[in-house]
Amino acid sequence: MKVGTNAAVFVLFFGMALLEAFQEGNWIKAALWLTIGFVFLLGDNIKPKPKTESD
């Protein structure tokens, strides 16, 4: 798994989620932030399909 710039965004969102959960006890909002960060992490690892000449 290659670590790219979106991994840093994931770490930021993960940190925000943890702070939110521990400070305010709002675990649903923390889960939302964590999910958004996970989407950025997936964006780093999903490679677009190579285009063929017929496309």
N, CA, C, O and CB atoms as a CASP TS submission, in Angstrom:
PFRMAT TS
TARGET T0000
AUTHOR 0000-0000-0000
METHOD Language model
MODEL 1
PARENT N/A
ATOM      1  N   MET     1       0.844  -1.183   0.000  1.00  0.00           N
ATOM      2  CA  MET     1       0.000   0.000   0.000  1.00  0.00           C
ATOM      3  C   MET     1       0.883   1.237   0.000  1.00  0.00           C
ATOM      4  O   MET     1       1.694   1.444   0.903  1.00  0.00           O
ATOM      5  CB  MET     1      -0.956   0.003   1.217  1.00  0.00           C
ATOM      6  N   LYS     2       0.710   2.045  -1.017  1.00  0.00           N
ATOM      7  CA  LYS     2       1.491   3.256  -1.148  1.00  0.00           C
ATOM      8  C   LYS     2       0.846   4.384  -0.342  1.00  0.00           C
ATOM      9  O   LYS     2      -0.369   4.574  -0.394  1.00  0.00           O
ATOM     10  CB  LYS     2       1.629   3.652  -2.627  1.00  0.00           C
ATOM     11  N   VAL     3       1.656   5.121   0.394  1.00  0.00           N
ATOM     12  CA  VAL     3       1.146   6.233   1.187  1.00  0.00           C
ATOM     13  C   VAL     3       1.304   7.514   0.375  1.00  0.00           C
ATOM     14  O   VAL     3       2.405   7.859  -0.054  1.00  0.00           O
ATOM     15  CB  VAL     3       1.889   6.340   2.559  1.00  0.00           C
ATOM     16  N   GLY     4       0.194   8.211   0.172  1.00  0.00           N
ATOM     17  CA  GLY     4       0.212   9.442  -0.608  1.00  0.00           C
ATOM     18  C   GLY     4      -0.259  10.628   0.222  1.00  0.00           C
ATOM     19  O   GLY     4      -0.320  10.564   1.450  1.00  0.00           O
ATOM     20  N   THR     5      -0.585  11.698  -0.464  1.00  0.00           N
ATOM     21  CA  THR     5      -1.006  12.916   0.230  1.00  0.00           C
ATOM     22  C   THR     5      -2.346  12.739   0.927  1.00  0.00           C
ATOM     23  O   THR     5      -2.592  13.358   1.962  1.00  0.00           O
ATOM     24  CB  THR     5      -1.088  14.075  -0.747  1.00  0.00           C
ATOM     25  N   ASN     6      -3.206  11.910   0.377  1.00  0.00           N
ATOM     26  CA  ASN     6      -4.499  11.689   1.024  1.00  0.00           C
ATOM     27  C   ASN     6      -4.354  10.951   2.345  1.00  0.00           C
ATOM     28  O   ASN     6      -5.261  11.008   3.175  1.00  0.00           O
ATOM     29  CB  ASN     6      -5.420  10.913   0.103  1.00  0.00           C
ATOM     30  N   ALA     7      -3.249  10.265   2.564  1.00  0.00           N
ATOM     31  CA  ALA     7      -3.014   9.614   3.852  1.00  0.00           C
ATOM     32  C   ALA     7      -2.858  10.662   4.948  1.00  0.00           C
ATOM     33  O   ALA     7      -3.300  10.450   6.077  1.00  0.00           O
ATOM     34  CB  ALA     7      -1.763   8.712   3.789  1.00  0.00           C
ATOM     35  N   ALA     8      -2.234  11.789   4.623  1.00  0.00           N
ATOM     36  CA  ALA     8      -2.111  12.872   5.600  1.00  0.00           C
ATOM     37  C   ALA     8      -3.483  13.457   5.928  1.00  0.00           C
ATOM     38  O   ALA     8      -3.759  13.803   7.076  1.00  0.00           O
ATOM     39  CB  ALA     8      -1.174  13.975   5.071  1.00  0.00           C
ATOM     40  N   VAL     9      -4.328  13.563   4.926  1.00  0.00           N
ATOM     41  CA  VAL     9      -5.690  14.046   5.165  1.00  0.00           C
ATOM     42  C   VAL     9      -6.432  13.059   6.058  1.00  0.00           C
ATOM     43  O   VAL     9      -7.177  13.468   6.949  1.00  0.00           O
ATOM     44  CB  VAL     9      -6.452  14.248   3.825  1.00  0.00           C
ATOM     45  N   PHE    10      -6.235  11.759   5.826  1.00  0.00           N
ATOM     46  CA  PHE    10      -6.866  10.750   6.671  1.00  0.00           C
ATOM     47  C   PHE    10      -6.429  10.901   8.126  1.00  0.00           C
ATOM     48  O   PHE    10      -7.253  10.826   9.038  1.00  0.00           O
ATOM     49  CB  PHE    10      -6.532   9.344   6.163  1.00  0.00           C
ATOM     50  N   VAL    11      -5.148  11.111   8.338  1.00  0.00           N
ATOM     51  CA  VAL    11      -4.631  11.274   9.707  1.00  0.00           C
ATOM     52  C   VAL    11      -5.259  12.499  10.374  1.00  0.00           C
ATOM     53  O   VAL    11      -5.608  12.454  11.554  1.00  0.00           O
ATOM     54  CB  VAL    11      -3.084  11.406   9.694  1.00  0.00           C
ATOM     55  N   LEU    12      -5.400  13.584   9.626  1.00  0.00           N
ATOM     56  CA  LEU    12      -6.034  14.790  10.170  1.00  0.00           C
ATOM     57  C   LEU    12      -7.489  14.525  10.560  1.00  0.00           C
ATOM     58  O   LEU    12      -7.918  14.895  11.652  1.00  0.00           O
ATOM     59  CB  LEU    12      -5.965  15.935   9.150  1.00  0.00           C
ATOM     60  N   PHE    13      -8.239  13.890   9.676  1.00  0.00           N
ATOM     61  CA  PHE    13      -9.629  13.591   9.987  1.00  0.00           C
ATOM     62  C   PHE    13      -9.739  12.599  11.141  1.00  0.00           C
ATOM     63  O   PHE    13     -10.647  12.707  11.966  1.00  0.00           O
ATOM     64  CB  PHE    13     -10.337  13.042   8.756  1.00  0.00           C
ATOM     65  N   PHE    14      -8.828  11.640  11.205  1.00  0.00           N
ATOM     66  CA  PHE    14      -8.827  10.679  12.302  1.00  0.00           C
ATOM     67  C   PHE    14      -8.576  11.391  13.633  1.00  0.00           C
ATOM     68  O   PHE    14      -9.228  11.098  14.634  1.00  0.00           O
ATOM     69  CB  PHE    14      -7.762   9.589  12.064  1.00  0.00           C
ATOM     70  N   GLY    15      -7.623  12.326  13.632  1.00  0.00           N
ATOM     71  CA  GLY    15      -7.353  13.102  14.839  1.00  0.00           C
ATOM     72  C   GLY    15      -8.545  13.940  15.247  1.00  0.00           C
ATOM     73  O   GLY    15      -8.866  14.034  16.432  1.00  0.00           O
ATOM     74  N   MET    16      -9.212  14.555  14.265  1.00  0.00           N
ATOM     75  CA  MET    16     -10.409  15.340  14.568  1.00  0.00           C
ATOM     76  C   MET    16     -11.499  14.459  15.155  1.00  0.00           C
ATOM     77  O   MET    16     -12.193  14.868  16.086  1.00  0.00           O
ATOM     78  CB  MET    16     -10.923  16.046  13.310  1.00  0.00           C
ATOM     79  N   ALA    17     -11.653  13.262  14.624  1.00  0.00           N
ATOM     80  CA  ALA    17     -12.678  12.348  15.121  1.00  0.00           C
ATOM     81  C   ALA    17     -12.404  11.941  16.559  1.00  0.00           C
ATOM     82  O   ALA    17     -13.320  11.886  17.379  1.00  0.00           O
ATOM     83  CB  ALA    17     -12.760  11.110  14.236  1.00  0.00           C
ATOM     84  N   LEU    18     -11.149  11.656  16.864  1.00  0.00           N
ATOM     85  CA  LEU    18     -10.812  11.281  18.233  1.00  0.00           C
ATOM     86  C   LEU    18     -11.026  12.429  19.211  1.00  0.00           C
ATOM     87  O   LEU    18     -11.568  12.230  20.299  1.00  0.00           O
ATOM     88  CB  LEU    18      -9.376  10.811  18.302  1.00  0.00           C
ATOM     89  N   LEU    19     -10.602  13.626  18.826  1.00  0.00           N
ATOM     90  CA  LEU    19     -10.810  14.781  19.689  1.00  0.00           C
ATOM     91  C   LEU    19     -12.298  15.041  19.924  1.00  0.00           C
ATOM     92  O   LEU    19     -12.716  15.312  21.049  1.00  0.00           O
ATOM     93  CB  LEU    19     -10.152  16.015  19.082  1.00  0.00           C
ATOM     94  N   GLU    20     -13.071  14.959  18.883  1.00  0.00           N
ATOM     95  CA  GLU    20     -14.519  15.174  18.989  1.00  0.00           C
ATOM     96  C   GLU    20     -15.150  14.158  19.936  1.00  0.00           C
ATOM     97  O   GLU    20     -15.973  14.508  20.782  1.00  0.00           O
ATOM     98  CB  GLU    20     -15.182  15.084  17.600  1.00  0.00           C
ATOM     99  N   ALA    21     -14.759  12.919  19.787  1.00  0.00           N
ATOM    100  CA  ALA    21     -15.353  11.860  20.596  1.00  0.00           C
ATOM    101  C   ALA    21     -14.995  11.999  22.076  1.00  0.00           C
ATOM    102  O   ALA    21     -15.853  11.821  22.940  1.00  0.00           O
ATOM    103  CB  ALA    21     -14.904  10.503  20.082  1.00  0.00           C
ATOM    104  N   PHE    22     -13.752  12.310  22.367  1.00  0.00           N
ATOM    105  CA  PHE    22     -13.331  12.385  23.763  1.00  0.00           C
ATOM    106  C   PHE    22     -13.758  13.681  24.446  1.00  0.00           C
ATOM    107  O   PHE    22     -14.064  13.672  25.639  1.00  0.00           O
ATOM    108  CB  PHE    22     -11.837  12.241  23.850  1.00  0.00           C
ATOM    109  N   GLN    23     -13.783  14.789  23.717  1.00  0.00           N
ATOM    110  CA  GLN    23     -14.138  16.065  24.319  1.00  0.00           C
ATOM    111  C   GLN    23     -15.639  16.215  24.517  1.00  0.00           C
ATOM    112  O   GLN    23     -16.086  16.652  25.578  1.00  0.00           O
ATOM    113  CB  GLN    23     -13.623  17.195  23.469  1.00  0.00           C
ATOM    114  N   GLU    24     -16.415  15.858  23.510  1.00  0.00           N
ATOM    115  CA  GLU    24     -17.847  16.109  23.571  1.00  0.00           C
ATOM    116  C   GLU    24     -18.674  14.846  23.732  1.00  0.00           C
ATOM    117  O   GLU    24     -19.879  14.923  23.974  1.00  0.00           O
ATOM    118  CB  GLU    24     -18.281  16.831  22.345  1.00  0.00           C
ATOM    119  N   GLY    25     -18.055  13.700  23.602  1.00  0.00           N
ATOM    120  CA  GLY    25     -18.788  12.447  23.736  1.00  0.00           C
ATOM    121  C   GLY    25     -19.741  12.197  22.568  1.00  0.00           C
ATOM    122  O   GLY    25     -20.649  11.373  22.672  1.00  0.00           O
ATOM    123  N   ASN    26     -19.540  12.899  21.469  1.00  0.00           N
ATOM    124  CA  ASN    26     -20.404  12.749  20.302  1.00  0.00           C
ATOM    125  C   ASN    26     -19.769  11.743  19.343  1.00  0.00           C
ATOM    126  O   ASN    26     -19.031  12.117  18.431  1.00  0.00           O
ATOM    127  CB  ASN    26     -20.636  14.122  19.596  1.00  0.00           C
ATOM    128  N   TRP    27     -20.065  10.474  19.562  1.00  0.00           N
ATOM    129  CA  TRP    27     -19.420   9.411  18.804  1.00  0.00           C
ATOM    130  C   TRP    27     -19.956   9.311  17.377  1.00  0.00           C
ATOM    131  O   TRP    27     -19.246   8.849  16.484  1.00  0.00           O
ATOM    132  CB  TRP    27     -19.604   8.088  19.514  1.00  0.00           C
ATOM    133  N   ILE    28     -21.198   9.738  17.154  1.00  0.00           N
ATOM    134  CA  ILE    28     -21.759   9.691  15.798  1.00  0.00           C
ATOM    135  C   ILE    28     -21.054  10.707  14.908  1.00  0.00           C
ATOM    136  O   ILE    28     -20.695  10.399  13.772  1.00  0.00           O
ATOM    137  CB  ILE    28     -23.286   9.963  15.822  1.00  0.00           C
ATOM    138  N   LYS    29     -20.858  11.907  15.419  1.00  0.00           N
ATOM    139  CA  LYS    29     -20.149  12.928  14.648  1.00  0.00           C
ATOM    140  C   LYS    29     -18.695  12.503  14.421  1.00  0.00           C
ATOM    141  O   LYS    29     -18.140  12.749  13.350  1.00  0.00           O
ATOM    142  CB  LYS    29     -20.207  14.297  15.375  1.00  0.00           C
ATOM    143  N   ALA    30     -18.089  11.881  15.401  1.00  0.00           N
ATOM    144  CA  ALA    30     -16.723  11.390  15.256  1.00  0.00           C
ATOM    145  C   ALA    30     -16.649  10.313  14.180  1.00  0.00           C
ATOM    146  O   ALA    30     -15.699  10.267  13.400  1.00  0.00           O
ATOM    147  CB  ALA    30     -16.203  10.843  16.591  1.00  0.00           C
ATOM    148  N   ALA    31     -17.658   9.450  14.146  1.00  0.00           N
ATOM    149  CA  ALA    31     -17.687   8.401  13.116  1.00  0.00           C
ATOM    150  C   ALA    31     -17.822   9.015  11.725  1.00  0.00           C
ATOM    151  O   ALA    31     -17.252   8.503  10.761  1.00  0.00           O
ATOM    152  CB  ALA    31     -18.850   7.416  13.376  1.00  0.00           C
ATOM    153  N   LEU    32     -18.570  10.104  11.619  1.00  0.00           N
ATOM    154  CA  LEU    32     -18.703  10.790  10.336  1.00  0.00           C
ATOM    155  C   LEU    32     -17.356  11.333   9.868  1.00  0.00           C
ATOM    156  O   LEU    32     -16.993  11.150   8.706  1.00  0.00           O
ATOM    157  CB  LEU    32     -19.725  11.929  10.440  1.00  0.00           C
ATOM    158  N   TRP    33     -16.610  11.996  10.748  1.00  0.00           N
ATOM    159  CA  TRP    33     -15.291  12.521  10.400  1.00  0.00           C
ATOM    160  C   TRP    33     -14.352  11.385  10.001  1.00  0.00           C
ATOM    161  O   TRP    33     -13.580  11.510   9.049  1.00  0.00           O
ATOM    162  CB  TRP    33     -14.697  13.318  11.578  1.00  0.00           C
ATOM    163  N   LEU    34     -14.424  10.291  10.729  1.00  0.00           N
ATOM    164  CA  LEU    34     -13.567   9.145  10.435  1.00  0.00           C
ATOM    165  C   LEU    34     -13.902   8.560   9.061  1.00  0.00           C
ATOM    166  O   LEU    34     -13.003   8.162   8.319  1.00  0.00           O
ATOM    167  CB  LEU    34     -13.717   8.067  11.526  1.00  0.00           C
ATOM    168  N   THR    35     -15.180   8.507   8.728  1.00  0.00           N
ATOM    169  CA  THR    35     -15.601   8.005   7.424  1.00  0.00           C
ATOM    170  C   THR    35     -15.100   8.903   6.300  1.00  0.00           C
ATOM    171  O   THR    35     -14.640   8.413   5.270  1.00  0.00           O
ATOM    172  CB  THR    35     -17.122   7.890   7.365  1.00  0.00           C
ATOM    173  N   ILE    36     -15.189  10.213   6.495  1.00  0.00           N
ATOM    174  CA  ILE    36     -14.694  11.148   5.483  1.00  0.00           C
ATOM    175  C   ILE    36     -13.194  10.952   5.274  1.00  0.00           C
ATOM    176  O   ILE    36     -12.719  10.944   4.139  1.00  0.00           O
ATOM    177  CB  ILE    36     -14.994  12.609   5.895  1.00  0.00           C
ATOM    178  N   GLY    37     -12.458  10.797   6.359  1.00  0.00           N
ATOM    179  CA  GLY    37     -11.026  10.545   6.250  1.00  0.00           C
ATOM    180  C   GLY    37     -10.716   9.247   5.533  1.00  0.00           C
ATOM    181  O   GLY    37      -9.754   9.160   4.769  1.00  0.00           O
ATOM    182  N   PHE    38     -11.545   8.230   5.786  1.00  0.00           N
ATOM    183  CA  PHE    38     -11.346   6.932   5.148  1.00  0.00           C
ATOM    184  C   PHE    38     -11.559   7.030   3.638  1.00  0.00           C
ATOM    185  O   PHE    38     -10.872   6.362   2.865  1.00  0.00           O
ATOM    186  CB  PHE    38     -12.299   5.887   5.752  1.00  0.00           C
ATOM    187  N   VAL    39     -12.504   7.857   3.225  1.00  0.00           N
ATOM    188  CA  VAL    39     -12.743   8.060   1.794  1.00  0.00           C
ATOM    189  C   VAL    39     -11.502   8.650   1.128  1.00  0.00           C
ATOM    190  O   VAL    39     -11.137   8.250   0.022  1.00  0.00           O
ATOM    191  CB  VAL    39     -13.962   8.985   1.571  1.00  0.00           C
ATOM    192  N   PHE    40     -10.852   9.602   1.804  1.00  0.00           N
ATOM    193  CA  PHE    40      -9.622  10.168   1.254  1.00  0.00           C
ATOM    194  C   PHE    40      -8.522   9.102   1.181  1.00  0.00           C
ATOM    195  O   PHE    40      -7.751   9.070   0.222  1.00  0.00           O
ATOM    196  CB  PHE    40      -9.153  11.366   2.107  1.00  0.00           C
ATOM    197  N   LEU    41      -8.450   8.246   2.179  1.00  0.00           N
ATOM    198  CA  LEU    41      -7.449   7.185   2.177  1.00  0.00           C
ATOM    199  C   LEU    41      -7.702   6.212   1.029  1.00  0.00           C
ATOM    200  O   LEU    41      -6.761   5.773   0.366  1.00  0.00           O
ATOM    201  CB  LEU    41      -7.454   6.438   3.522  1.00  0.00           C
ATOM    202  N   LEU    42      -8.955   5.879   0.795  1.00  0.00           N
ATOM    203  CA  LEU    42      -9.285   5.007  -0.331  1.00  0.00           C
ATOM    204  C   LEU    42      -8.941   5.676  -1.656  1.00  0.00           C
ATOM    205  O   LEU    42      -8.512   5.010  -2.598  1.00  0.00           O
ATOM    206  CB  LEU    42     -10.771   4.631  -0.301  1.00  0.00           C
ATOM    207  N   GLY    43      -9.126   6.977  -1.726  1.00  0.00           N
ATOM    208  CA  GLY    43      -8.801   7.710  -2.941  1.00  0.00           C
ATOM    209  C   GLY    43      -7.338   7.600  -3.312  1.00  0.00           C
ATOM    210  O   GLY    43      -6.987   7.669  -4.490  1.00  0.00           O
ATOM    211  N   ASP    44      -6.486   7.430  -2.323  1.00  0.00           N
ATOM    212  CA  ASP    44      -5.066   7.248  -2.586  1.00  0.00           C
ATOM    213  C   ASP    44      -4.765   5.883  -3.188  1.00  0.00           C
ATOM    214  O   ASP    44      -3.841   5.742  -3.990  1.00  0.00           O
ATOM    215  CB  ASP    44      -4.277   7.431  -1.313  1.00  0.00           C
ATOM    216  N   ASN    45      -5.535   4.892  -2.806  1.00  0.00           N
ATOM    217  CA  ASN    45      -5.193   3.521  -3.151  1.00  0.00           C
ATOM    218  C   ASN    45      -5.960   2.948  -4.330  1.00  0.00           C
ATOM    219  O   ASN    45      -5.592   1.896  -4.852  1.00  0.00           O
ATOM    220  CB  ASN    45      -5.411   2.662  -1.984  1.00  0.00           C
ATOM    221  N   ILE    46      -7.020   3.623  -4.757  1.00  0.00           N
ATOM    222  CA  ILE    46      -7.774   3.151  -5.913  1.00  0.00           C
ATOM    223  C   ILE    46      -7.157   3.751  -7.168  1.00  0.00           C
ATOM    224  O   ILE    46      -7.069   4.969  -7.322  1.00  0.00           O
ATOM    225  CB  ILE    46      -9.285   3.527  -5.798  1.00  0.00           C
ATOM    226  N   LYS    47      -6.744   2.886  -8.036  1.00  0.00           N
ATOM    227  CA  LYS    47      -6.109   3.349  -9.277  1.00  0.00           C
ATOM    228  C   LYS    47      -7.142   3.326 -10.391  1.00  0.00           C
ATOM    229  O   LYS    47      -7.915   2.374 -10.496  1.00  0.00           O
ATOM    230  CB  LYS    47      -4.872   2.466  -9.650  1.00  0.00           C
ATOM    231  N   PRO    48      -7.168   4.364 -11.226  1.00  0.00           N
ATOM    232  CA  PRO    48      -8.094   4.337 -12.357  1.00  0.00           C
ATOM    233  C   PRO    48      -7.712   3.250 -13.348  1.00  0.00           C
ATOM    234  O   PRO    48      -6.539   2.920 -13.518  1.00  0.00           O
ATOM    235  CB  PRO    48      -8.125   5.695 -13.056  1.00  0.00           C
ATOM    236  N   LYS    49      -8.722   2.711 -13.988  1.00  0.00           N
ATOM    237  CA  LYS    49      -8.473   1.687 -14.995  1.00  0.00           C
ATOM    238  C   LYS    49      -7.804   2.324 -16.203  1.00  0.00           C
ATOM    239  O   LYS    49      -8.200   3.411 -16.624  1.00  0.00           O
ATOM    240  CB  LYS    49      -9.786   0.979 -15.406  1.00  0.00           C
ATOM    241  N   PRO    50      -6.812   1.675 -16.759  1.00  0.00           N
ATOM    242  CA  PRO    50      -6.164   2.245 -17.949  1.00  0.00           C
ATOM    243  C   PRO    50      -7.152   2.273 -19.114  1.00  0.00           C
ATOM    244  O   PRO    50      -7.908   1.327 -19.336  1.00  0.00           O
ATOM    245  CB  PRO    50      -4.894   1.427 -18.334  1.00  0.00           C
ATOM    246  N   LYS    51      -7.124   3.378 -19.845  1.00  0.00           N
ATOM    247  CA  LYS    51      -8.009   3.498 -21.004  1.00  0.00           C
ATOM    248  C   LYS    51      -7.470   2.675 -22.169  1.00  0.00           C
ATOM    249  O   LYS    51      -6.264   2.599 -22.405  1.00  0.00           O
ATOM    250  CB  LYS    51      -8.166   4.976 -21.420  1.00  0.00           C
ATOM    251  N   THR    52      -8.397   2.070 -22.877  1.00  0.00           N
ATOM    252  CA  THR    52      -8.010   1.333 -24.075  1.00  0.00           C
ATOM    253  C   THR    52      -8.334   2.209 -25.290  1.00  0.00           C
ATOM    254  O   THR    52      -8.993   3.241 -25.160  1.00  0.00           O
ATOM    255  CB  THR    52      -8.748  -0.059 -24.157  1.00  0.00           C
ATOM    256  N   GLU    53      -7.884   1.805 -26.424  1.00  0.00           N
ATOM    257  CA  GLU    53      -8.117   2.585 -27.645  1.00  0.00           C
ATOM    258  C   GLU    53      -9.588   2.592 -28.030  1.00  0.00           C
ATOM    259  O   GLU    53     -10.037   3.517 -28.707  1.00  0.00           O
ATOM    260  CB  GLU    53      -7.284   2.031 -28.798  1.00  0.00           C
ATOM    261  N   SER    54     -10.347   1.585 -27.616  1.00  0.00           N
ATOM    262  CA  SER    54     -11.765   1.510 -27.985  1.00  0.00           C
ATOM    263  C   SER    54     -12.631   2.419 -27.115  1.00  0.00           C
ATOM    264  O   SER    54     -13.798   2.632 -27.443  1.00  0.00           O
ATOM    265  CB  SER    54     -12.259   0.072 -27.876  1.00  0.00           C
ATOM    266  N   ASP    55     -12.097   2.966 -26.010  1.00  0.00           N
ATOM    267  CA  ASP    55     -12.894   3.831 -25.116  1.00  0.00           C
ATOM    268  C   ASP    55     -13.080   5.197 -25.666  1.00  0.00           C
ATOM    269  O   ASP    55     -13.724   6.034 -25.034  1.00  0.00           O
ATOM    270  CB  ASP    55     -12.258   3.936 -23.770  1.00  0.00           C
TER
END
